[in-house]
Amino acid sequence: MAIVTPLDGSLYSAQDSALALLADGAIRMTLYEAGQAANAEGCAANGAPSPAADASGTLRSGLCETGLWVHVNGSFTSVNDPTAIPGYRANAVGFLAGIDRPVGPAGTRIGVVFGYDQGWLNDGLGGNATQQVGRIGLYGSQPAGALEFDGAIIYGHDWDATNRPTGVGTATASQNGNEVSGGLQASLPLNAGGFAITPAAGVRFNWLSAGAFSDPAPTALAGAFAVSGASVSYTDVVPYARVEAAESFATASGLVVSPYARAGIDYYAGTDNPTVVLAAADGTLFPTSSVRLDRAAAVLGAGLNLGQDNWNLFANYDAHLAGNWNTQEVKVGLRIKF
């Protein structure tokens, strides 16, 4: 049986890279919300129930100083390369939500976060893939004088499927994976001429493990094109810096309108194009990898908050711009403080 180099073998590595970027987006959003949680106000004066409080009053008391938030988000990634390795597009939609409360007298807040992402990938050779990721984790914030420290860790489990063109049909495969993402951030809220200026810096990491798989030949004729892949794990480490500027305006009705903008830089110091070793039917090994992502990415974003009393609606747009790839993200959401 003749053995040939698998067509579109980089599809599996591209899927792993897309999963890493998706996991990084989730930890980024969680760290941001950990910072917002630190601004949660105490209960309103009528928050404590009277001795004759009804069930709603009891519930309100139990939620005193609790913060709730939810994001609905979409991300759109484009990766290109001038070499023979095909580029790809990876899009995803999902949600992320959290609930947090104060712990102890030092201003510490601890919360739990959970979410789900659905992703789609298409590459330049006609291959495609889907990803489904469920997430759960913890986050927290701690003031220390003028500084604020935020941290988060999230576990994700993903269910992945690929459709690889072989030249004589499409080979399908499925695999499961595990992810652990985390981050630490320090920020310094400032006020300058009526603007809220918040510089921040930190580091994020994403560890992903993809299980073994096989994509059996679609027909007997295509037996020489079948491959299998061993499990692979890899780590991405991202030091970063940001600065955000916001200004707030209050309307006659008490609605607070707060437009904001931010800029920064991310540096992807870990593995950005994991190597997946494919094995042909006779055991011949083919190490394959996708486009190597440029490591430095500029980050630009803008958004709008609308808030009144204990609720806040928000929408924002962020772009990560690197030499051979970019990711654009849109988010809308709600925060409530009890």
C-alpha positions as CSV (number, residue, x, y, z in Angstrom):
1,M,0.0,0.0,0.0
2,A,1.4,3.4,-1.0
3,I,1.6,5.9,1.8
4,V,1.4,9.6,1.0
5,T,1.7,12.8,3.1
6,P,-1.7,13.5,4.6
7,L,-3.6,16.3,2.8
8,D,-4.5,19.2,5.2
9,G,-2.7,17.6,8.2
10,S,-2.3,21.1,9.7
11,L,-6.1,21.1,10.4
12,Y,-5.7,19.5,13.8
13,S,-3.0,21.9,14.9
14,A,-5.1,24.8,13.7
15,Q,-8.0,23.6,15.8
16,D,-5.8,23.4,18.9
17,S,-4.5,26.9,18.3
18,A,-8.0,28.2,17.9
19,L,-9.0,26.5,21.2
20,A,-6.1,28.2,22.9
21,L,-7.2,31.6,21.7
22,L,-10.7,30.9,22.8
23,A,-9.6,29.8,26.3
24,D,-7.4,33.0,26.5
25,G,-10.5,35.1,25.8
26,A,-12.5,33.5,28.6
27,I,-9.8,34.1,31.2
28,R,-9.4,37.7,29.9
29,M,-13.1,38.4,30.4
30,T,-13.1,36.8,33.9
31,L,-10.1,38.9,35.1
32,Y,-11.9,42.0,33.8
33,E,-15.0,41.1,35.7
34,A,-13.0,40.3,38.9
35,G,-11.9,43.9,38.7
36,Q,-15.5,45.1,38.3
37,A,-16.5,43.0,41.3
38,A,-14.2,44.9,43.5
39,N,-16.4,48.0,43.0
40,A,-19.5,46.2,44.2
41,E,-21.4,48.4,46.7
42,G,-22.9,47.3,49.9
43,C,-26.6,46.7,50.5
44,A,-29.0,49.6,50.2
45,A,-30.4,51.0,53.4
46,N,-33.6,49.0,52.8
47,G,-31.6,45.9,52.0
48,A,-31.9,44.4,55.6
49,P,-35.4,42.9,56.2
50,S,-37.5,43.9,59.2
51,P,-38.4,41.2,61.7
52,A,-41.6,40.7,59.7
53,A,-39.9,40.4,56.4
54,D,-41.5,38.3,53.8
55,A,-39.8,35.7,51.6
56,S,-38.6,38.3,49.1
57,G,-37.0,40.3,51.9
58,T,-35.2,37.2,53.2
59,L,-33.9,36.5,49.7
60,R,-32.7,40.0,49.4
61,S,-30.9,39.8,52.7
62,G,-29.2,36.5,51.7
63,L,-27.9,38.2,48.5
64,C,-26.6,41.3,50.3
65,E,-23.4,42.5,48.7
66,T,-23.6,39.8,46.0
67,G,-22.5,40.7,42.4
68,L,-24.0,38.9,39.3
69,W,-22.8,39.3,35.8
70,V,-23.3,37.7,32.4
71,H,-21.6,38.2,29.0
72,V,-22.8,37.0,25.6
73,N,-19.9,37.2,23.2
74,G,-18.7,36.5,19.7
75,S,-15.2,36.2,18.4
76,F,-13.8,36.2,14.9
77,T,-10.2,35.1,14.2
78,S,-8.4,35.2,10.9
79,V,-4.9,33.6,10.5
80,N,-2.9,34.0,7.3
81,D,0.6,32.9,6.2
82,P,2.7,33.6,3.0
83,T,4.1,30.0,3.2
84,A,2.5,26.8,2.0
85,I,0.8,26.2,5.3
86,P,-2.9,27.1,4.9
87,G,-4.4,29.9,6.9
88,Y,-7.8,29.6,8.6
89,R,-10.7,31.4,10.1
90,A,-12.1,30.5,13.5
91,N,-15.4,32.0,14.8
92,A,-17.2,31.3,18.0
93,V,-20.2,32.4,20.1
94,G,-20.8,31.8,23.7
95,F,-21.5,33.1,27.2
96,L,-19.7,33.6,30.4
97,A,-21.4,34.3,33.8
98,G,-20.3,34.8,37.4
99,I,-21.5,35.4,40.9
100,D,-19.3,36.8,43.7
101,R,-19.5,37.9,47.3
102,P,-17.2,39.5,49.9
103,V,-15.2,37.2,52.2
104,G,-13.8,38.5,55.4
105,P,-13.2,42.1,56.5
106,A,-10.2,43.0,54.2
107,G,-12.3,43.7,51.1
108,T,-11.7,40.2,49.5
109,R,-14.3,39.1,47.0
110,I,-14.5,35.5,45.7
111,G,-16.7,34.2,42.9
112,V,-17.5,31.3,40.7
113,V,-17.7,31.5,36.9
114,F,-19.2,29.2,34.3
115,G,-19.7,29.4,30.6
116,Y,-20.0,27.7,27.2
117,D,-18.5,28.3,23.7
118,Q,-19.4,26.9,20.3
119,G,-16.7,27.4,17.7
120,W,-16.3,26.8,13.9
121,L,-13.1,26.6,11.9
122,N,-12.5,26.6,8.1
123,D,-9.0,26.4,6.6
124,G,-7.6,27.3,3.2
125,L,-7.7,23.7,1.9
126,G,-11.3,23.1,2.5
127,G,-11.0,21.4,5.9
128,N,-13.3,22.4,8.7
129,A,-13.8,21.7,12.4
130,T,-16.2,22.4,15.3
131,Q,-15.5,22.9,19.0
132,Q,-17.8,22.8,22.0
133,V,-16.3,23.9,25.3
134,G,-17.9,23.9,28.8
135,R,-16.2,26.0,31.5
136,I,-16.3,26.4,35.3
137,G,-13.9,28.2,37.6
138,L,-13.1,30.6,40.4
139,Y,-12.1,34.2,40.5
140,G,-11.4,36.8,43.1
141,S,-10.2,40.3,43.9
142,Q,-8.2,41.9,46.8
143,P,-7.5,45.6,47.4
144,A,-4.1,46.5,48.8
145,G,-3.9,50.2,49.4
146,A,-4.3,52.0,46.1
147,L,-3.7,48.8,44.1
148,E,-6.1,46.0,43.3
149,F,-5.1,42.4,42.6
150,D,-7.3,40.1,40.6
151,G,-7.0,36.4,39.9
152,A,-8.9,33.6,38.1
153,I,-8.6,30.0,37.2
154,I,-11.0,28.1,34.9
155,Y,-11.3,24.4,33.9
156,G,-12.7,23.6,30.4
157,H,-13.7,20.4,28.7
158,D,-14.1,20.4,25.0
159,W,-15.7,18.1,22.4
160,D,-14.0,18.6,19.0
161,A,-14.8,17.3,15.5
162,T,-12.9,17.6,12.2
163,N,-13.6,17.0,8.5
164,R,-10.4,16.7,6.6
165,P,-10.2,16.5,2.8
166,T,-8.1,13.6,1.6
167,G,-8.3,14.0,-2.1
168,V,-10.7,11.1,-2.5
169,G,-13.3,12.0,0.1
170,T,-13.6,13.5,3.5
171,A,-12.2,11.9,6.6
172,T,-14.0,12.7,9.9
173,A,-12.6,12.5,13.4
174,S,-13.7,13.4,16.9
175,Q,-11.8,13.9,20.2
176,N,-12.1,15.3,23.6
177,G,-9.8,17.7,25.4
178,N,-9.2,19.4,28.7
179,E,-8.1,23.0,29.4
180,V,-6.9,24.9,32.5
181,S,-6.6,28.6,32.1
182,G,-5.6,31.2,34.8
183,G,-4.2,34.6,35.3
184,L,-3.1,37.2,37.8
185,Q,-3.5,41.0,37.3
186,A,-2.6,44.2,39.2
187,S,-4.3,47.5,38.5
188,L,-4.2,51.0,39.8
189,P,-7.4,53.0,39.5
190,L,-6.7,56.8,39.1
191,N,-8.7,59.9,38.5
192,A,-7.3,62.5,36.1
193,G,-9.3,65.6,35.1
194,G,-12.6,63.8,35.5
195,F,-11.4,60.7,33.6
196,A,-11.1,57.4,35.3
197,I,-7.7,56.0,34.2
198,T,-6.9,52.4,35.0
199,P,-3.5,51.0,34.1
200,A,-3.2,47.2,34.6
201,A,-0.6,44.5,33.9
202,G,-0.5,40.8,34.5
203,V,0.1,37.3,33.1
204,R,-2.3,34.7,31.7
205,F,-1.7,31.0,30.9
206,N,-3.6,28.4,29.0
207,W,-2.8,24.7,29.3
208,L,-4.6,22.4,26.8
209,S,-4.6,18.7,26.3
210,A,-6.1,17.1,23.2
211,G,-6.9,13.4,23.2
212,A,-5.9,10.8,20.7
213,F,-8.0,10.4,17.6
214,S,-8.3,8.6,14.2
215,D,-10.0,9.7,11.0
216,P,-10.8,6.4,9.2
217,A,-10.7,6.4,5.4
218,P,-14.1,7.3,3.9
219,T,-13.8,4.5,1.3
220,A,-11.8,1.4,0.7
221,L,-10.0,3.2,-2.1
222,A,-8.8,5.8,0.4
223,G,-7.2,3.4,2.8
224,A,-3.7,4.9,2.2
225,F,-5.1,8.3,3.3
226,A,-6.3,7.3,6.8
227,V,-4.4,8.7,9.8
228,S,-4.5,8.7,13.5
229,G,-3.1,11.2,16.0
230,A,-1.6,10.8,19.4
231,S,-2.7,12.9,22.4
232,V,-0.9,16.3,22.7
233,S,-0.6,18.9,25.4
234,Y,0.8,22.4,25.3
235,T,1.0,25.6,27.2
236,D,0.5,29.3,26.2
237,V,1.8,32.0,28.5
238,V,0.7,35.6,27.9
239,P,2.2,38.6,29.8
240,Y,0.2,41.8,29.0
241,A,-0.3,45.4,29.9
242,R,-3.4,47.6,29.5
243,V,-4.7,51.1,30.1
244,E,-8.4,52.0,30.2
245,A,-9.9,55.5,30.2
246,A,-13.5,56.2,31.0
247,E,-15.7,59.3,31.6
248,S,-19.2,59.2,33.1
249,F,-22.2,61.5,32.5
250,A,-25.4,61.5,34.5
251,T,-28.8,62.2,32.9
252,A,-31.7,64.0,34.6
253,S,-33.3,60.6,35.2
254,G,-30.3,59.3,37.1
255,L,-29.0,57.1,34.3
256,V,-25.1,57.1,34.2
257,V,-23.6,56.9,30.7
258,S,-19.9,55.8,30.7
259,P,-18.1,55.5,27.4
260,Y,-14.6,54.0,27.6
261,A,-11.6,53.1,25.5
262,R,-8.6,50.9,26.2
263,A,-5.3,50.0,24.6
264,G,-2.5,47.6,25.4
265,I,-0.2,44.8,24.3
266,D,-0.2,41.0,24.7
267,Y,2.9,38.8,24.2
268,Y,2.2,35.2,23.4
269,A,5.3,33.6,24.9
270,G,4.3,29.9,24.9
271,T,3.4,27.4,22.2
272,D,1.3,29.1,19.5
273,N,1.2,26.4,16.9
274,P,1.2,23.0,18.6
275,T,2.7,20.1,16.7
276,V,0.4,17.1,16.1
277,V,2.0,13.9,15.1
278,L,-0.1,11.9,12.5
279,A,0.5,8.2,11.9
280,A,-0.3,6.6,8.6
281,A,-1.7,3.1,8.2
282,D,1.8,1.6,8.1
283,G,3.0,3.5,11.1
284,T,4.8,6.3,9.2
285,L,4.8,9.5,11.3
286,F,4.1,12.9,9.9
287,P,4.6,15.8,12.4
288,T,2.3,18.6,11.4
289,S,1.7,22.1,12.7
290,S,-0.4,25.1,11.7
291,V,0.6,28.7,11.0
292,R,3.0,30.0,13.6
293,L,1.3,33.0,15.2
294,D,3.2,36.3,15.6
295,R,3.8,36.7,19.3
296,A,3.1,40.4,19.9
297,A,-0.4,41.7,19.4
298,A,-1.7,45.2,19.9
299,V,-5.0,45.4,21.8
300,L,-7.6,48.2,21.0
301,G,-11.1,48.4,22.4
302,A,-14.0,50.7,23.1
303,G,-17.3,50.3,24.9
304,L,-20.3,51.8,26.6
305,N,-21.8,51.3,30.1
306,L,-25.3,52.3,31.0
307,G,-26.1,52.1,34.7
308,Q,-28.6,53.1,37.3
309,D,-28.9,52.1,40.9
310,N,-27.7,48.5,41.2
311,W,-27.7,47.5,37.5
312,N,-25.4,48.1,34.6
313,L,-25.7,47.2,30.9
314,F,-22.6,47.2,28.7
315,A,-21.4,46.6,25.2
316,N,-17.9,46.6,23.9
317,Y,-15.6,45.8,21.0
318,D,-12.0,44.6,21.2
319,A,-9.4,43.8,18.5
320,H,-6.2,41.9,18.9
321,L,-4.0,42.9,15.9
322,A,-0.8,41.0,15.1
323,G,1.3,40.7,11.9
324,N,-0.3,37.5,10.6
325,W,-3.4,37.1,12.6
326,N,-6.2,39.1,14.2
327,T,-9.1,38.5,16.5
328,Q,-12.2,40.7,16.9
329,E,-14.5,40.3,19.8
330,V,-18.0,41.8,20.5
331,K,-19.6,41.5,23.9
332,V,-22.9,42.6,25.5
333,G,-23.9,41.9,29.1
334,L,-25.4,42.8,32.4
335,R,-24.1,43.4,35.9
336,I,-26.3,43.5,39.0
337,K,-25.2,44.5,42.5
338,F,-27.3,43.6,45.5
